[in-house]
Amino acid sequence: VSAGSQRQFSSRVRHAGVINAKWAYKLTGEHATGEDYHWFDTVYAGPVPNNIPIAERIHDFSFRRYRGEGHVYYRVTPKSDIIVSGGGSKFTRLQVTTSGRNHMRDMSYGFIQAKYVHPRFFANVYNTWGNLGRSLNIASYSRDFWNRSNGIGGYLTPDLAEKFATRPGNQLQEKSQRLNAEMQYNDTLQQAGLIWAAGVNYQQEKPNGYGLSLIDSFERIKVTQYGAVLQLEKILPWQLRLIGATRYDHHSNFGDFIAPKVALVKSIGNGSLRATWGKAYSMPSILNQYSGINRFLFGNGAGIKYIPIGPKFSDPASIRYTTPLVPEEVSSWEFGFRGHLVKNLYADVNYYNAINRNFISPTITVRGRVLEANNIPVIHNPVFAGVVRNDSLSNASFLTFLNYGKIKTQGADLGLHYTFNKYLNIGLKYSWFHSDITKSDAKNDANGDTVLTRDEMALNAPENRGAVIINLQNLYKQKLFITLAARYVEQYDFYSGNQIGTAAGKGSRGRIKVPGKADILKNFDWGPLGGFTTVDLNLGFHFNSMCQVNVGVTNVFNSEQIEFVGSPSIGRLIMAELKIQLP
């Protein structure tokens, strides 16, 4: 139960049992239902470019979730087990994306898994299935209903406008399947002071977007990855350990990659110092490569052919191509300490400095009309395709993912935990993050239009965050515990796709200024993210070994707390939970 405009009731059931010395099982189930905040984002409808703001059209704010899993355990030997598991979930809720909000209706997920577990050998294979159900793009649905109800594109009665607005083009239909398998083996060579581990893995993804959410109208997508890893740990004099690892990966779309890592660890009293260097790769996701959402957000796996705003529309020489995505490469140094500084003070401190080459951007706006995406002709969405006058295109744009050239990032994380006695302990957490992406540097011109705009130089994260946590426990005959936490998030501007949240543009339609050109229009700007301090309170009481009650109050003072662009402020939330453990 919660205060304010959000309500939720949830229940969880867990049951486990031992059949005999060889067999055991575990069953879990969960159900949650409630009503989300009655909050409407602003979308824009009417003739382009003179759109007018309208409220989202949302009929149902209720949400529900069902989830269940089953696990069967078989003891092969005293040190090894085979575990077979299966389960699934189904839910309906509102979702925020880079282009607006979606109504995820009857979205489902299922899996089946088999594992062999041994102290030295581990094998795992599992298959997952996902289905977007009857999900709806709220912005496009709201815009189409308003347009057709008001005579834009032809007047329709409300019933016919509703039918038109819920057509397949505004629905998110997708069924996905993924197969994963991995094996690992480890051993210790005592005389050599060497610990080693090796593993192999395989993954195959087979999404199906029905030509709606993905560009797969004429060819099914199948992406395969496999790889191997070897790690060696050598014990050295002076309480030193040297750890080295290398990983090989093959991606069916991007080829072969080697990722090395090395670390030196020094034990000091009840803690350890560490220095680490590593290189890793981040492969573009299925959405990065193959998106076709609402024919406005496109994947850039094999490049996008488009006509930009400005040049002659009919001239073949005006056609442009985006540079296809390549994997992101990250090289980083890390230095840290973890352990007790003094008897009751535990510290976890870490500093990192990284270079991201070919950094994969959030969705970036490109000004123009798409002709082909991933070599597939595109029937454009008229809302975003712009208009042609005097052989010149205007008011056309699309979103896609692009590689930046080179981005440097630095950050530090500090965690302190002090135990006064068995009744009181206090924790402090602080995080700092910085990047040169905010500098006006030509290498940050992600869309290649020779103009650096604010969304191309956005950090999209707070530089400073912190929290203080006070724990009182073992109170009232060791039955009562109380936790009080305060969290601070620094204010920051946020740009991602069509979503925008800035201090300068708060309360009006979002705009990206482009010197010498028309503004790039975005969704409504509700203001910057962060810039708040919240206090949370949790109380728990153990009546006995079978019964426990927990009460939590999130955002006790009901501070304005906007953490996600295109979402309401998260107000005070009161939760009560009863746990019953049957004998």
Number of C-alpha atoms within 10 A of each C-alpha: 14 18 12 13 14 19 18 15 15 14 13 13 13 13 12 13 11 11 10 9 9 13 15 16 17 15 16 15 17 15 17 15 18 17 16 16 17 12 14 15 21 22 23 22 23 20 12 16 14 9 11 13 17 17 16 20 18 15 6 12 16 17 19 18 18 18 18 18 18 17 18 17 18 17 17 14 10 9 10 16 18 18 18 19 18 17 18 18 19 20 20 22 21 19 14 14 15 19 23 22 22 21 23 22 19 18 21 20 19 18 18 18 17 17 19 18 17 16 10 13 16 17 18 18 18 18 18 18 17 20 21 22 19 17 21 24 23 25 24 26 24 23 22 24 24 25 20 21 19 16 12 15 12 10 14 19 13 14 11 13 20 18 12 17 24 19 12 12 20 23 25 24 21 20 17 15 18 18 17 17 18 18 17 18 16 16 13 14 10 9 6 9 12 17 16 17 17 18 18 18 18 17 18 18 18 16 22 23 23 17 18 21 23 27 29 19 14 9 11 14 16 15 15 15 18 18 18 18 18 18 18 17 19 16 16 13 7 9 11 17 19 17 19 19 18 18 19 15 18 16 16 12 16 14 10 13 14 15 17 17 17 18 18 17 20 18 16 16 10 12 15 17 17 18 18 17 18 18 19 19 17 13 17 20 13 17 19 21 25 24 28 23 23 20 24 21 26 28 28 26 26 18 20 22 22 21 24 23 21 14 14 17 19 13 10 9 10 14 18 15 15 19 18 16 23 21 19 20 18 20 18 18 17 18 18 18 21 19 18 19 16 11 9 13 16 18 21 18 17 19 18 18 17 19 18 20 19 21 23 22 18 20 24 21 25 22 24 24 27 28 18 18 25 20 13 16 14 16 11 17 15 13 20 19 22 20 16 15 9 7 13 14 22 20 20 23 23 23 26 25 29 28 22 22 16 17 18 17 15 17 17 18 17 17 18 19 19 18 15 11 10 10 13 17 18 18 18 17 18 17 18 15 17 17 18 16 18 16 13 15 11 12 15 24 19 27 22 15 11 11 16 21 19 17 22 24 19 19 19 16 17 19 16 17 20 18 18 18 18 18 16 17 19 13 14 9 7 11 14 18 19 19 18 17 19 17 17 17 21 15 21 20 22 24 25 22 22 22 23 29 27 20 15 12 18 15 13 14 18 24 19 17 15 13 10 7 9 12 13 18 17 21 24 25 24 24 23 22 25 21 16 15 18 20 20 19 18 18 17 19 18 16 11 10 10 11 13 17 15 17 15 20 19 19 22 16 13 15 15 17 19 21 17 17 25 25 17 17 17 19 22 22 19 20 16 15 15 12 14 13 12 9 5
